[in-house]
Amino acid sequence: MGLLIDMILKPDFSTVSAAPWTGDWTLQVIHDAYDREGEPIPFSPRNVLKRVVKL
């Protein structure tokens, strides 16, 4: 069976921060979701928020 990719996640490095629930140097990074053609997925939470903020 082949691998089916339904989205691509691209990191937004401006969101890097320490993960406060870990006791080590773990960082967390928020990602943006894109489809296979490189278009933003319209119903991903970050993209919904971006549209609302534009209004």
N, C-alpha and C positions, 0 to 999 in steps of 0.2 A: 504494500500500500504506500502511495506517495504522500509526501508532506504537503498539506494545503495551508497556505498562508493567507489569513484574512485581514491582517493589519501589520503595519510596521511601526515600531516605537522608536522615536528619536529623542534622545535626552536633551533637556533644557538645562544646560550647565549653570545658568544663572540661579537655579533653585537648589544648588548643592547646600546641604546643611548636615550637621551631625545628627545621627539618630539617637535621641535621648533615652530610648529604652534599652540601649546596649551598653555594656560596660567596656567596650573597646573603641577602636577608631572607625567604626562603621559609618559611612556616609549614605544619605538618601538623595536621590535625584528624581524629580518629576519628569515624565516623558509626555510628548505629544503623539497622538495616534494618527497615522496616515494609511490610506488604502494602497493597494498594489501599484496604482498609477501615480502615487506620490501626492494625492489630494488629501487635505485634512478630512477626517471622518467627522461629519457634521454633528453627530449625536454624542461624541465623546465629551465628558464633563468640561474639560478645559476649553474646547471649541464652543460649547454652549455658553460658557461664562464670557468668553471673548466677544461673542455676538451681543450678549446682554449689556456688557460694559460699553460697547459702541453705541447702543441706543441712548 
